[in-house]
Amino acid sequence: EQWEHSLRVLGSRIAALIEADRGPGEDRSPDSMSTRLLIREAEAAAPAPSHGLIPWDSLPASLLDLADALPLAELDISILLIAAAISLDPRFERFYVVLNNDANARGPTVSTALRLAGRSSLDPLARGRLRRDAPLRMLGLIDVGPSSRALPTQVITVPERVIGHLLGDSMPDPLISRALIEPERAPLERSLLPALPIIDELPFVLRARAGTAALDVARLIALDASGLEPVVLDARLLDLDSDRLESVIEACVRESALSARALVIDVRASGVDTPVSEILAAFFAIGVPAVILVDGRRSLGPWEKRTASLELPSVGQRQAWWATLAPGSDPSLAQTATHLDPDDIAATEAGSESAALLRVSGQERRSRIQTVKPALVLADVVLEARPGQQLLALRDRVRYRTRVLDEWGMRPGGARGRGVTALFAGPSGTGKSMSAEALAGELKVPLFIVDLASVVDKYIGETEKNLEEVFRAVENEDGVLLFDEADALFGKRSDVSDARDRYANIEVAYLLQRIEAFDGLAILTTNLRSNLDEAFQRRLDMIIEFPAPDQDSRRTIWRAALHGHVASLSPHHCDDLSVLDLTGGYIRAAVISAAYAAAAEGSLIEPRHVLQGAREEWRKSGRLNFPESSFAEWAN
């Protein structure tokens, strides 16, 4: 109703102005002006500015509120009203065609808008309000163009997002709506967060890895700046191609201006080609109240001086996150999952899947990596006492590394990260890969298995690039990174006899350095420990030998594999089977073969099926003379 009244008053005054400009019997339509009238127009002086056209006493409240929230002068308000009128009342298109003397300019030109606002197009201060760095254009409230025309004949338009805001529509611009993050909870209390950096003014850049509650910190900084919850955007969902970048940045700035809220833009998970420097340049030039979150590796050039790094939270703070956001859930991940943010924890329901596993469930498949949700824990793995104790010690290294390395300050120094690296060595089938999965299950985190076939490359330098891609893909996740059969990657460095040998040694040195800087649990397996470079072995946190199982261990493995699946199974069956010198891998394969044979017959697994499976695995292991005499009584 306010807009209807304001436009009615403005329209009647402009109509009166057009009528006053027209001589008796003259048709002022640009399409029908005679040569005589065109000559007279060319000879006449420019139309004088018109005063008293803007209905200041009846302007809509939405326009006045916008003027109060932004640095807009009276002339800016007048121009915005004049330019917006054509989107609200179709009569104004005909008014402006006549006033512009241009049938192709269906909105107010700069000269027409200034005239209606009571200013001359020769006034440098008035023209200055339409510069790109003046509030109306800088904040994305109007567009002026085309640039091929002289400024007085360029047309002023108002983006539809601004029109919607003036009419009470809060729907964001489609260019950024997909990237909007709507917080579902208030930020954590400041006492539960890492120390907030001291910030003099926005925009500001905050370096933060996953697990630092960076979004909570950024929201608090933005709240301090504007007093309102900020507009939070995930840069991965913004179309930042070069041909759309300027429009997207303008939409972000406009949304901040219209809502009177600061921006928080998270680019940590964006690709390396994300034009962060261009975004920062635009924001700093305009002075947008924004907090931009970046990861630790991104180079920012001249913007480094406006950057702070967010500290890691203490174990006590993370435990408080769990108590606050997921009461009743298992809080053990507070010690082991150091990359979980408060939002990840808040999404966890009591008794549901681990937050670290939930975090990777909805993510895209990683190149060169297989993500496995572990189905085992250490209690499910049959091992001798020594490797079993070492696995428990390795678990505790991961669980308590924050306390030891960060809170107690016992970092090893150099380029070593906060991660833990271990080597599992032993013959094939002794439980190395199974133990890696069980460790992941014990820690309630995913297992990331590296596809070595896609990593190792014959071309110089490609293996390094592929391995770097692997580490980058998981560096912000909590999980166990498994390099199975790692000999191909971390083999012994050779004497240099040609350029290829020299580069191969450089590759190994790089791999040693990169795995030391990894911030997680990395496990390498090998069938022959002597195949691995000695320098690499010295840098490992733990080396666990997996010997072939003895007879007692084999008996336990057979019993565990067959339990609940075999009809008429007696203790002596497992005693007989334990005589076979097979590793756990072969034993499991024998049971699986027995299961398929029974399924094909439509029966339960019987001892004869198990015996046949054992024969097949015995031959697969390279031995021909199966000890049939040990199973003479099985026929009965």
C-alpha positions as CSV (number, residue, x, y, z in Angstrom):
1,E,0.0,0.0,0.0
2,Q,2.9,2.4,0.8
3,W,4.5,1.6,-2.5
4,E,1.3,2.0,-4.4
5,H,0.8,5.5,-2.9
6,S,4.4,6.5,-3.4
7,L,4.4,5.4,-7.1
8,R,1.1,7.1,-7.8
9,V,2.4,10.4,-6.5
10,L,5.7,10.0,-8.4
11,G,3.9,9.0,-11.6
12,S,1.5,11.9,-11.6
13,R,4.3,14.4,-11.0
14,I,6.4,12.9,-13.9
15,A,3.3,12.9,-16.2
16,A,2.8,16.6,-15.4
17,L,6.5,17.2,-16.2
18,I,6.1,15.5,-19.6
19,E,3.0,17.5,-20.3
20,A,4.7,20.7,-19.4
21,D,7.7,19.9,-21.7
22,R,5.4,19.3,-24.7
23,G,4.4,22.2,-26.8
24,P,0.8,22.7,-28.1
25,G,-0.2,19.7,-30.4
26,E,3.3,18.2,-30.2
27,D,3.7,14.4,-30.2
28,R,6.8,13.7,-28.0
29,S,7.1,10.0,-28.8
30,P,10.6,9.3,-30.0
31,D,9.2,7.2,-32.8
32,S,7.0,10.0,-34.2
33,M,9.1,13.2,-33.7
34,S,9.3,15.2,-36.9
35,T,12.5,16.6,-38.3
36,R,11.5,20.0,-37.1
37,L,11.1,18.9,-33.6
38,L,14.4,16.9,-33.6
39,I,16.2,20.0,-34.9
40,R,14.6,22.1,-32.1
41,E,15.6,19.5,-29.5
42,A,19.2,19.6,-30.7
43,E,19.3,23.4,-30.6
44,A,17.6,23.7,-27.2
45,A,19.5,23.7,-23.9
46,A,19.5,20.6,-21.8
47,P,16.3,20.2,-19.8
48,A,16.6,21.8,-16.4
49,P,16.6,19.7,-13.3
50,S,13.1,19.1,-11.9
51,H,12.6,19.8,-8.2
52,G,9.9,18.5,-5.9
53,L,9.2,15.3,-7.8
54,I,10.4,12.8,-5.1
55,P,7.5,12.2,-2.6
56,W,9.7,12.5,0.5
57,D,6.7,12.6,2.8
58,S,5.4,9.3,1.6
59,L,8.4,7.1,0.8
60,P,7.9,3.4,1.7
61,A,9.3,2.2,5.0
62,S,11.4,-0.5,3.3
63,L,13.2,2.1,1.3
64,L,13.8,4.3,4.3
65,D,15.0,1.3,6.4
66,L,17.5,0.4,3.7
67,A,18.7,4.0,3.6
68,D,19.2,3.9,7.4
69,A,21.2,0.7,7.3
70,L,23.5,1.6,4.4
71,P,25.6,4.7,3.6
72,L,23.0,6.1,1.2
73,A,22.6,9.9,0.5
74,E,19.3,11.5,-0.4
75,L,20.4,11.5,-4.1
76,D,21.0,7.7,-3.8
77,I,17.5,7.2,-2.4
78,S,16.0,9.3,-5.2
79,I,17.9,7.3,-7.9
80,L,16.9,4.0,-6.4
81,L,13.2,5.0,-6.3
82,I,13.3,6.3,-9.9
83,A,15.0,3.2,-11.2
84,A,12.9,0.7,-9.2
85,A,9.6,2.3,-10.3
86,I,9.8,0.6,-13.8
87,S,9.9,-2.8,-12.1
88,L,6.8,-2.0,-10.0
89,D,4.5,0.0,-12.3
90,P,4.6,-0.5,-16.2
91,R,3.5,3.1,-16.8
92,F,7.0,4.3,-15.9
93,E,8.5,2.5,-19.0
94,R,6.5,4.8,-21.2
95,F,7.4,7.8,-19.1
96,Y,11.1,7.1,-19.4
97,V,11.0,6.4,-23.2
98,V,9.6,9.9,-23.6
99,L,12.0,11.6,-21.2
100,N,15.0,9.7,-22.6
101,N,14.0,10.6,-26.2
102,D,15.2,7.1,-27.0
103,A,12.8,4.2,-27.8
104,N,15.5,1.7,-27.0
105,A,16.2,3.0,-23.5
106,R,13.2,1.7,-21.6
107,G,14.5,2.5,-18.2
108,P,15.7,5.8,-16.8
109,T,19.0,6.9,-18.3
110,V,21.5,8.6,-16.0
111,S,20.6,12.0,-17.3
112,T,16.9,11.4,-16.8
113,A,17.3,10.0,-13.3
114,L,19.5,12.9,-12.3
115,R,17.0,15.4,-13.8
116,L,14.1,13.8,-11.9
117,A,16.1,13.8,-8.7
118,G,16.7,17.6,-9.2
119,R,20.3,17.4,-10.2
120,S,22.2,18.1,-13.5
121,S,24.1,15.6,-15.4
122,L,26.9,18.2,-15.5
123,D,27.2,18.1,-11.7
124,P,30.4,16.1,-10.9
125,L,29.2,15.2,-7.4
126,A,25.9,13.9,-8.7
127,R,27.6,11.8,-11.4
128,G,30.0,10.5,-8.8
129,R,27.1,8.8,-7.0
130,L,26.9,6.5,-10.0
131,R,30.6,5.4,-10.1
132,R,31.4,1.8,-9.6
133,D,32.9,2.5,-6.2
134,A,29.9,4.6,-5.0
135,P,27.5,2.9,-2.6
136,L,24.7,2.2,-5.1
137,R,26.8,0.2,-7.5
138,M,29.4,-1.0,-5.0
139,L,26.7,-2.7,-2.9
140,G,25.0,-4.2,-6.0
141,L,21.8,-2.1,-5.5
142,I,21.8,-0.9,-9.1
143,D,23.3,-1.7,-12.5
144,V,24.3,0.9,-15.1
145,G,25.0,0.2,-18.7
146,P,25.8,-0.7,-21.4
147,S,29.3,0.6,-20.9
148,S,29.6,1.2,-24.7
149,R,27.4,4.3,-24.2
150,A,28.3,7.6,-22.7
151,L,27.4,7.8,-19.0
152,P,24.4,10.2,-19.4
153,T,22.8,7.8,-21.9
154,Q,23.4,4.6,-19.9
155,V,20.3,3.0,-18.4
156,I,19.9,2.4,-14.7
157,T,18.3,-0.9,-13.6
158,V,17.6,-2.4,-10.2
159,P,18.3,-6.2,-9.7
160,E,15.2,-8.3,-9.0
161,R,16.7,-9.3,-5.6
162,V,16.7,-5.6,-4.5
163,I,13.1,-5.2,-5.8
164,G,12.1,-8.3,-3.8
165,H,13.7,-7.0,-0.7
166,L,11.9,-3.6,-1.0
167,L,8.6,-5.5,-1.3
168,G,9.4,-7.6,1.8
169,D,10.7,-10.8,0.1
170,S,13.7,-12.2,1.9
171,M,14.5,-15.0,-0.6
172,P,18.2,-14.9,-1.4
173,D,19.7,-14.4,-4.9
174,P,19.6,-17.6,-7.0
175,L,23.3,-17.2,-7.6
176,I,24.1,-17.9,-4.0
177,S,21.0,-19.6,-2.6
178,R,22.4,-23.1,-3.2
179,A,25.5,-22.3,-1.1
180,L,23.7,-20.9,1.9
181,I,24.2,-22.7,5.2
182,E,21.4,-22.3,7.6
183,P,22.8,-22.8,11.1
184,E,20.6,-25.2,13.2
185,R,22.0,-24.1,16.5
186,A,23.6,-21.2,18.3
187,P,27.4,-21.0,18.3
188,L,29.1,-22.7,21.2
189,E,30.1,-20.5,24.2
190,R,33.4,-18.8,23.9
191,S,34.9,-20.8,26.8
192,L,34.4,-24.0,24.8
193,L,36.2,-22.7,21.7
194,P,39.9,-22.0,20.8
195,A,41.0,-18.5,21.6
196,L,39.4,-16.0,19.3
197,P,41.9,-13.9,17.3
198,I,42.0,-10.2,17.9
199,I,40.4,-8.5,14.9
200,D,40.4,-4.8,14.3
201,E,38.0,-4.7,11.4
202,L,36.4,-6.9,8.7
203,P,37.0,-8.4,6.2
204,F,39.4,-10.8,7.8
205,V,40.8,-14.2,6.8
206,L,40.9,-17.1,9.2
207,R,43.1,-20.1,8.6
208,A,41.6,-23.2,10.2
209,R,41.7,-26.9,9.7
210,A,38.7,-29.2,10.3
211,G,38.1,-29.9,14.0
212,T,38.7,-26.3,15.2
213,A,35.0,-25.2,15.3
214,A,36.0,-22.6,12.7
215,L,32.4,-21.9,11.7
216,D,31.4,-21.2,15.3
217,V,34.3,-18.9,15.8
218,A,33.6,-17.1,12.5
219,R,29.9,-16.7,13.4
220,L,30.9,-15.1,16.8
221,I,33.3,-12.7,15.1
222,A,30.5,-11.7,12.6
223,L,28.0,-11.4,15.4
224,D,30.4,-9.0,17.2
225,A,30.6,-7.0,14.0
226,S,26.9,-6.6,13.1
227,G,24.9,-7.9,16.0
228,L,23.1,-10.3,13.7
229,E,23.6,-13.9,12.7
230,P,25.8,-13.8,9.6
231,V,25.1,-15.0,6.0
232,V,27.1,-18.3,5.9
233,L,28.2,-19.6,2.4
234,D,29.9,-22.8,1.4
235,A,32.2,-21.8,-1.5
236,R,32.1,-25.3,-3.0
237,L,28.5,-24.7,-4.0
238,L,29.2,-21.3,-5.6
239,D,29.6,-21.0,-9.4
240,L,33.0,-19.3,-9.4
241,D,33.9,-19.8,-13.0
242,S,35.7,-16.8,-14.5
243,D,32.6,-15.7,-16.5
244,R,30.3,-15.8,-13.4
245,L,32.8,-14.7,-10.7
246,E,32.0,-11.0,-10.8
247,S,28.2,-11.7,-10.6
248,V,28.6,-14.1,-7.7
249,I,30.8,-11.7,-5.7
250,E,28.2,-8.9,-6.4
251,A,25.4,-11.2,-5.2
252,C,27.3,-12.0,-2.0
253,V,28.0,-8.3,-1.3
254,R,24.3,-7.4,-2.1
255,E,23.0,-10.1,0.2
256,S,25.1,-8.7,3.0
257,A,24.0,-5.1,2.3
258,L,20.3,-5.9,2.1
259,S,20.2,-8.1,5.2
260,A,22.6,-5.8,7.2
261,R,24.5,-9.0,8.2
262,A,28.2,-9.9,7.9
263,L,29.3,-12.7,5.6
264,V,31.1,-16.0,6.5
265,I,32.5,-17.8,3.4
266,D,34.1,-21.2,3.9
267,V,36.5,-22.1,1.1
268,R,38.5,-24.7,3.0
269,A,37.1,-27.6,1.1
270,S,37.1,-25.9,-2.3
271,G,39.4,-26.9,-5.0
272,V,42.9,-25.4,-5.5
273,D,41.6,-23.5,-8.5
274,T,39.0,-21.5,-6.4
275,P,39.9,-17.8,-7.1
276,V,40.3,-16.9,-3.4
277,S,42.6,-14.0,-4.2
278,E,40.1,-12.4,-6.5
279,I,37.3,-12.8,-3.9
280,L,39.5,-11.2,-1.2
281,A,40.6,-8.4,-3.5
282,A,36.9,-7.5,-4.1
283,F,35.9,-7.8,-0.5
284,F,38.8,-5.7,0.8
285,A,38.2,-3.1,-1.9
286,I,34.6,-2.7,-0.9
287,G,35.1,-3.2,2.8
288,V,32.6,-6.0,3.1
289,P,32.1,-7.2,6.7
290,A,33.2,-10.8,6.0
291,V,35.1,-13.6,7.6
292,I,36.7,-15.9,5.0
293,L,37.8,-19.4,6.2
294,V,40.7,-21.0,4.4
295,D,42.9,-24.0,5.0
296,G,46.5,-23.9,6.1
297,R,48.0,-24.7,2.7
298,R,46.3,-22.0,0.6
299,S,48.6,-19.2,-0.5
300,L,47.0,-15.8,-0.1
301,G,49.8,-13.4,-1.3
302,P,49.3,-9.8,-0.1
303,W,46.4,-10.8,2.1
304,E,48.5,-12.8,4.5
305,K,48.8,-9.7,6.8
306,R,45.1,-9.8,7.3
307,T,45.1,-13.5,8.3
308,A,45.1,-15.3,11.6
309,S,45.4,-19.0,12.4
310,L,42.9,-20.7,14.7
311,E,44.4,-22.8,17.4
312,L,43.4,-26.4,18.1
313,P,40.9,-27.0,20.9
314,S,42.0,-28.9,24.0
315,V,40.8,-32.4,24.8
316,G,38.7,-30.8,27.6
317,Q,37.0,-28.4,25.1
318,R,36.2,-31.3,22.7
319,Q,34.8,-33.3,25.5
320,A,32.6,-30.4,26.4
321,W,31.4,-30.3,22.8
322,W,30.2,-33.8,23.1
323,A,28.6,-33.3,26.5
324,T,26.8,-30.2,25.1
325,L,25.8,-31.3,21.6
326,A,25.4,-35.0,21.8
327,P,24.7,-36.0,25.4
328,G,24.4,-39.7,25.9
329,S,26.6,-40.6,22.9
330,D,30.0,-42.3,23.1
331,P,32.4,-39.4,23.9
332,S,35.6,-41.5,23.1
333,L,35.9,-39.7,19.8
334,A,36.7,-36.5,21.7
335,Q,40.2,-38.0,22.0
336,T,40.6,-39.8,18.7
337,A,38.6,-37.9,16.1
338,T,40.4,-34.5,16.2
339,H,38.9,-33.4,12.8
340,L,35.2,-33.5,13.9
341,D,33.6,-30.1,14.2
342,P,30.6,-29.2,16.5
343,D,28.2,-29.6,13.6
344,D,29.4,-33.2,13.0
345,I,28.9,-34.0,16.7
346,A,25.5,-32.4,16.8
347,A,24.4,-34.7,13.9
348,T,25.2,-37.7,16.0
349,E,22.3,-39.4,17.8
350,A,22.8,-41.6,20.9
351,G,23.5,-45.2,19.9
352,S,23.9,-44.3,16.2
353,E,26.9,-44.7,13.9
354,S,30.1,-42.9,14.9
355,A,30.2,-39.2,14.0
356,A,33.5,-39.8,12.1
357,L,31.8,-42.5,10.0
358,L,28.7,-40.4,9.4
359,R,30.9,-37.6,8.2
360,V,32.3,-39.6,5.3
361,S,28.9,-41.3,4.5
362,G,27.6,-38.5,2.3
363,Q,30.8,-37.5,0.7
364,E,31.8,-38.2,-2.9
365,R,34.0,-41.1,-3.7
366,R,37.7,-40.2,-3.3
367,S,40.0,-40.8,-6.2
368,R,42.7,-43.5,-5.6
369,I,41.1,-44.3,-2.2
370,Q,38.6,-46.9,-1.1
371,T,36.6,-45.9,2.0
372,V,35.6,-48.8,4.3
373,K,33.4,-48.7,7.3
374,P,35.1,-51.2,9.7
375,A,33.1,-54.3,10.8
376,L,35.7,-55.5,13.3
377,V,37.4,-54.4,16.5
378,L,40.6,-55.7,18.0
379,A,38.8,-58.3,20.1
380,D,37.8,-60.0,16.8
381,V,41.4,-60.5,15.7
382,V,43.3,-63.7,16.8
383,L,46.9,-62.8,17.4
384,E,49.8,-63.9,19.6
385,A,50.4,-61.8,22.8
386,R,53.2,-59.6,21.5
387,P,51.5,-58.1,18.4
388,G,48.2,-57.9,20.3
389,Q,49.8,-55.8,22.9
390,Q,51.5,-53.6,20.3
391,L,48.1,-53.0,18.6
392,L,46.7,-51.8,21.9
393,A,49.6,-49.5,22.4
394,L,49.2,-48.1,18.8
395,R,45.5,-47.5,19.6
396,D,46.5,-45.5,22.7
397,R,49.0,-43.4,20.7
398,V,46.2,-42.2,18.5
399,R,43.8,-41.7,21.4
400,Y,46.1,-39.6,23.5
401,R,48.2,-37.8,21.0
402,T,46.5,-34.4,21.6
403,R,47.3,-34.6,25.3
404,V,50.9,-35.7,24.8
405,L,51.9,-33.7,21.7
406,D,49.8,-30.5,22.2
407,E,49.0,-30.1,25.8
408,W,52.2,-31.6,27.2
409,G,54.3,-30.1,24.4
410,M,56.2,-33.3,23.5
411,R,56.2,-32.9,19.8
412,P,59.2,-34.6,18.1
413,G,60.1,-31.4,16.2
414,G,61.1,-31.0,12.6
415,A,58.4,-31.5,10.0
416,R,56.7,-34.2,12.0
417,G,53.0,-33.8,12.1
418,R,50.6,-34.9,14.9
419,G,50.0,-38.2,13.2
420,V,51.1,-41.8,14.0
421,T,52.8,-44.1,11.5
422,A,53.2,-47.9,11.8
423,L,54.5,-50.8,9.8
424,F,52.8,-54.2,9.8
425,A,55.2,-56.8,8.6
426,G,54.6,-60.5,8.2
427,P,53.7,-63.3,5.7
428,S,50.6,-63.1,3.6
429,G,47.4,-64.0,5.5
430,T,48.7,-63.3,9.0
431,G,46.1,-60.6,9.8
432,K,47.9,-57.3,8.8
433,S,45.0,-55.8,6.8
434,M,42.4,-57.3,9.2
435,S,44.2,-55.6,12.1
436,A,44.2,-52.3,10.3
437,E,40.5,-52.6,9.9
438,A,40.1,-53.6,13.5
439,L,42.1,-50.6,14.6
440,A,39.8,-48.3,12.7
441,G,36.8,-50.1,14.3
442,E,38.3,-49.7,17.7
443,L,38.8,-46.0,17.1
444,K,35.3,-45.7,15.5
445,V,36.7,-44.1,12.3
446,P,36.7,-45.1,8.6
447,L,39.5,-47.1,7.0
448,F,41.0,-45.5,3.8
449,I,42.7,-48.1,1.6
450,V,45.1,-46.6,-0.9
451,D,44.8,-48.0,-4.4
452,L,48.5,-48.4,-5.1
453,A,47.9,-49.5,-8.7
454,S,46.6,-45.9,-9.4
455,V,49.3,-44.2,-7.4
456,V,52.5,-45.8,-8.7
457,D,53.4,-44.4,-12.1
458,K,56.2,-45.1,-14.5
459,Y,56.5,-41.5,-15.5
460,I,58.9,-39.3,-13.6
461,G,57.2,-37.2,-10.9
462,E,53.7,-38.7,-11.4
463,T,53.9,-40.9,-8.3
464,E,54.6,-37.9,-6.1
465,K,51.6,-36.0,-7.5
466,N,49.4,-39.0,-7.0
467,L,50.5,-39.6,-3.5
468,E,50.0,-35.9,-2.6
469,E,46.5,-36.2,-4.0
470,V,45.9,-39.1,-1.6
471,F,47.1,-37.3,1.4
472,R,45.2,-34.1,0.6
473,A,42.0,-36.2,0.2
474,V,42.1,-37.5,3.8
475,E,44.1,-34.8,5.6
476,N,40.9,-33.3,7.0
477,E,39.3,-36.6,8.0
478,D,39.7,-38.8,11.0
479,G,40.6,-42.3,9.8
480,V,43.2,-45.0,9.3
481,L,45.1,-44.7,6.0
482,L,46.3,-48.1,4.8
483,F,49.1,-48.6,2.3
484,D,48.7,-52.4,1.6
485,E,51.7,-54.1,0.1
486,A,53.7,-50.8,0.5
487,D,57.0,-52.2,-0.9
488,A,56.2,-50.6,-4.3
489,L,56.1,-47.2,-2.7
490,F,58.6,-47.3,0.1
491,G,61.2,-49.6,-1.3
492,K,64.9,-49.3,-0.6
493,R,66.7,-46.4,-2.3
494,S,69.2,-47.6,-4.8
495,D,72.7,-46.6,-6.0
496,V,72.4,-44.0,-8.7
497,S,73.3,-45.4,-12.1
498,D,71.1,-43.2,-14.3
499,A,68.7,-40.3,-14.2
500,R,65.7,-42.6,-13.4
501,D,67.5,-44.0,-10.3
502,R,68.3,-40.5,-9.2
503,Y,64.7,-39.5,-9.5
504,A,63.4,-42.7,-7.9
505,N,65.5,-41.9,-4.8
506,I,64.1,-38.3,-4.8
507,E,60.6,-39.9,-4.8
508,V,61.3,-42.1,-1.8
509,A,62.8,-39.1,0.1
510,Y,59.7,-37.1,-0.7
511,L,57.4,-39.9,0.4
512,L,59.3,-40.2,3.7
513,Q,58.9,-36.5,4.3
514,R,55.2,-36.4,3.3
515,I,54.1,-39.3,5.5
516,E,55.9,-37.8,8.5
517,A,53.8,-34.6,8.0
518,F,50.6,-36.6,7.8
519,D,48.1,-35.7,10.6
520,G,46.5,-39.1,11.1
521,L,47.2,-42.8,11.6
522,A,49.0,-44.2,8.5
523,I,49.7,-48.0,8.4
524,L,51.9,-49.7,5.8
525,T,51.9,-53.4,5.3
526,T,54.7,-55.6,3.8
527,N,55.3,-59.3,3.4
528,L,59.0,-58.8,3.8
529,R,60.3,-56.1,6.2
530,S,63.7,-56.1,4.6
531,N,62.2,-54.8,1.4
532,L,61.6,-51.4,3.0
533,D,64.1,-48.5,3.1
534,E,66.0,-48.5,6.4
535,A,65.7,-44.7,6.8
536,F,62.0,-45.1,6.5
537,Q,61.9,-47.8,9.1
538,R,63.7,-45.5,11.6
539,R,61.1,-42.8,11.2
540,L,58.2,-45.1,12.0
541,D,56.4,-44.8,15.4
542,M,55.9,-48.6,15.6
543,I,56.8,-51.7,13.8
544,I,54.6,-54.7,14.5
545,E,55.7,-58.2,13.4
546,F,52.8,-60.6,12.5
547,P,54.3,-64.1,12.7
548,A,52.6,-67.1,11.1
549,P,50.1,-68.5,13.7
550,D,51.2,-71.5,15.9
551,Q,48.9,-74.5,16.4
552,D,47.1,-73.0,19.3
553,S,46.4,-69.8,17.4
554,R,45.2,-71.8,14.4
555,R,42.8,-73.8,16.6
556,T,41.4,-70.5,17.9
557,I,41.1,-69.1,14.3
558,W,39.3,-72.2,13.0
559,R,36.9,-72.2,16.0
560,A,36.1,-68.5,15.5
561,A,35.6,-68.8,11.8
562,L,33.3,-71.9,12.1
563,H,31.4,-70.9,15.2
564,G,27.6,-71.1,14.6
565,H,27.9,-72.1,11.0
566,V,28.8,-75.8,11.0
567,A,26.4,-78.7,11.8
568,S,27.7,-81.4,14.2
569,L,31.0,-79.6,14.9
570,S,32.9,-81.1,17.8
571,P,36.1,-79.8,19.5
572,H,38.2,-82.5,17.9
573,H,37.4,-81.1,14.4
574,C,39.2,-77.9,15.2
575,D,42.0,-79.9,16.8
576,D,42.5,-81.8,13.6
577,L,42.3,-78.7,11.4
578,S,44.9,-76.8,13.6
579,V,47.5,-79.4,12.4
580,L,47.4,-77.7,9.0
581,D,50.1,-75.1,8.7
582,L,47.8,-72.4,7.3
583,T,47.7,-68.7,8.0
584,G,44.5,-66.9,9.1
585,G,43.8,-65.7,5.6
586,Y,43.9,-69.2,4.2
587,I,41.7,-70.5,7.0
588,R,39.1,-67.9,6.4
589,A,39.2,-68.7,2.6
590,A,38.7,-72.4,3.4
591,V,35.6,-71.6,5.5
592,I,34.2,-69.4,2.7
593,S,34.7,-72.2,0.1
594,A,32.9,-74.6,2.4
595,A,30.0,-72.2,2.8
596,Y,29.6,-72.0,-1.0
597,A,29.7,-75.7,-1.4
598,A,27.0,-76.2,1.2
599,A,24.9,-73.5,-0.3
600,A,25.1,-75.2,-3.7
601,E,23.8,-78.5,-2.1
602,G,21.1,-76.7,-0.2
603,S,22.4,-77.8,3.2
604,L,24.2,-76.4,6.2
605,I,28.0,-76.5,6.3
606,E,29.2,-79.9,7.3
607,P,32.7,-81.1,8.3
608,R,33.2,-82.6,4.9
609,H,32.6,-79.2,3.3
610,V,35.2,-77.7,5.6
611,L,37.7,-80.5,4.9
612,Q,37.3,-79.9,1.1
613,G,37.9,-76.2,1.6
614,A,41.0,-76.9,3.6
615,R,42.3,-79.1,0.8
616,E,41.8,-76.4,-1.8
617,E,43.6,-73.8,0.3
618,W,46.5,-76.2,1.1
619,R,47.1,-76.6,-2.6
620,K,46.7,-72.8,-3.2
621,S,49.5,-72.3,-0.7
622,G,51.8,-74.3,-3.0
623,R,51.8,-77.6,-1.2
624,L,50.7,-80.8,-2.8
625,N,50.7,-83.6,-0.2
626,F,47.7,-83.0,2.0
627,P,47.9,-84.9,5.3
628,E,44.8,-87.1,4.7
629,S,45.8,-89.4,7.5
630,S,45.1,-86.7,10.0
631,F,41.5,-86.7,8.9
632,A,40.8,-90.4,8.6
633,E,38.0,-90.4,11.1
634,W,36.2,-87.5,9.4
635,A,34.5,-90.0,7.0
636,N,32.6,-91.4,9.9
